[in-house]
Structure formats: structure tokens, C-alpha cells
């Protein structure tokens, strides 16, 4: 049975992904990262086209954009203006408070109609000391609108790890990674930590990367959503996920997003894909994972990002990405998430009425997965799972998992079996993976007579 359920779940994930990568489907929560290359001002048209240009129905259009290499508050203000004035923009972008640290800095941009920003925290401070991390590590906490619980919250660590290949460079990167892992372990229970940005790591065996993901004997706190370990630098086998450098030579996977196991457990807030399955096929449009390096169609290895014939974004967006990258820049990376379900019960007070002793009575409770379809789309909401608690007098029958079907409830049949004469009251605890309502109490009454 367990094997069958896994097969069914994977089939469901694949079907959902096929829908998500179709031209019209962009309702799910999209989280992205982009090193915007020493940004203070300018490149407006290029950034605007890169973010909101459309090719064959596909567009970048993130809900959250975590950026590195901002130079100042002025740079944040200018980039925010681009997001809000670009053709096709919903014009609902805001920016988190900016922290100016040593070297370049991170910035957090988000759509206010789809994301509630909670706070920005300096998780680890940068230093000019050559034995320390060179830049601040920022932690940005947010959740999709309509949710309030920790289990619907993401803590995004924006990284721009020390560059270089010397042993000192690698030691400094490991220091940064270790601090992020330590900080993530202090988060409120239920919060999902992710790490995203410019890792400056050339191979999955480097100590900093191992600090994040661990190894076969001891898995780490984070996972590569597309399961692509290896030596990425100057390796054509990874041409479809290389992110640097579109303006000159695409040959390295510096930019990534790492996620925790809680974002692929099939419950609540969830990555659309399964990191236990590799991003195989060596193609950008792999249907098993909603994770992309925007603009890289896999045909630019060891050369400038191709424009003419670019099957992912077309010529105009590809050229915009090259221009936006400036000198020695980066391509953005995004992943798509399903938001958690919402549990809606037709009633939480059931009256079985007058019941004859020894004769079971039934009542019905309808349950909906009531998340906001208009906002997140039919494939952008996770299924709702219910577990009815044990009760000696009442049993519930109706299934465990409720898919996302607009306006269509799952009906649960509650059967009451009387054991003694007189008035009866009781309650059943129902466990859900609605983060805002993890336990719902259904009360019942009956009047038993002979």
C-alpha cells in the first residue's frame, strides 16, 4: 500500500508540474534569487524585460525576489521602481528594510498582494577581516498572504559567499555556511529555512556545500531541489543549470536555492517537485521539478547566453538578461511552491438527535479544501490531509486526503453507536495540515432511549 501511495503521489506531482509549466499557469508562489551585479542604477529596460517579458506564455514574474550585490539604499529604491513600473508589472512590489554592511549587500523584494513580509534579520555579520565572512548574511522571513502560522513561514537566507578557490576562500565559505545552519536551528518550530543566492561554490564536495547538504551517511539540513550534485564548473553535463556568466561564458552553477525536508513532505507549504528524484534528461524544461535557471535553455555552454533560437525565453528576453547581467553577471533562479491547504468544515457541532439503544445513527460533515483558488490556482494549493481521532462511540469514514477541488467537498459519515441510555456529549479531535488550524474539534450530542 505504501508503495502504491508513493506511486500515486509521484503521478500527481508529475501531472501538476505538466500543468504548471504550461503557458497559462503562473498562479503558484514563486520564490527567486538574482545577483544583480553591483547595482546602483541603470539597466532599467533590461531588468524590466527580464522580469516581465513573455515568451510562448512563459514569464519570470516572481512573487519574492532576493537579490545580491546591491550597492546602497539608492540601489534598492531604483530596483524597486523598475519592478513597479515595468510593462506587465502588477505594481504591488515593496522592499524590506535595507541593511548596509561591508562590501555589497542583499535586498528583499516582494509582492504585497501575495506575500506578507515579517522581518529582516542580520543572521551573521560580515567583516573586513580577511579571516571572516566578507558580507552580511541576511535572513528574510515571510509567508503567503492569508496565512499566519509558523508552518506557513519561510526564513530565506540570502547568501553571497566568499568567492575564489584557495583554501582560505573555502574556509571562509564554510564559516558562512556553518553560521547559517546554526541560525536555522534556532528558528521557531515549523518555520521553513531556505538558502538562496550566489554560493560561489564550484563543486558539491566543497566543505561549505557539505555543511548545507551533508552526505549519504549524515544528511544535512538542506537539499538541492533538483538533486544535481557534482563538479559544476566547466562541466557541460550541467549546462542546463549553469547561471554564470550570460554576458561572456556560461559555465558555472554559482546561483542556487536549497530547501529543507519540510518543503517536500507532501504537506502544507511544499516545493513542487521531489528532491529525491534527479533533474534528469539534461533539459531545461524537465517536468518533474518547478525549478529553473531563467534564460538558460542548455545551449550556451562555454559561450555567451544564446539569444537567437533560445527555446526557453526567446531572443528579446535572452538579450535583456545579458544586458542586465552587466560584466561577469548572473542569471536568476526560481522555484515554485504550493501554498498550504485551508480546512473548512460544514459544522463542528453534530447532533445525532434521538437514538434508540443498540441502533447506530449517522450524521454528515462536509469538509472543503478552501484555500484561495483565485490567487494560487488549482495546482498552486496542496491537498488537505485529515486524521480523525479515536472515539469509542463515533467513527468517521470518508478518506484521509482531500484534493483541491473548487466548491466540491469531501463528505464524512459519522456513525454513532450508543452504549447506554440517556443524553450523550462528546468530541473528536481532527488533525489537519492546515497550518492555521492544525487541530479542529468536532463536538457531538445524542439522546439515547430504549
Beta strands, then each sheet from edge to edge (+ up, - down):
strand 1: 29-39
strand 2: 64-70
strand 3: 93-95
strand 4: 105-111
strand 5: 115-124
strand 6: 137-144
strand 7: 153-160
strand 8: 192-198
strand 9: 223-224
strand 10: 255-259
strand 11: 270-271
strand 12: 291-293
strand 13: 333-338
strand 14: 343-345
strand 15: 349-356
strand 16: 361-369
strand 17: 384-388
strand 18: 394-397
strand 19: 401-402
strand 20: 410-416
strand 21: 422-432
strand 22: 439-449
sheet 1: 3+ 4- 2+ 1+ 13- 11+
sheet 2: 3+ 4- 2+ 1+ 13- 12+
sheet 3: 5+ 6- 7+ 8+ 10- 9+
sheet 4: 14+ 16- 20+ 18-
sheet 5: 15+ 22+ 21- 17+ 19-
end
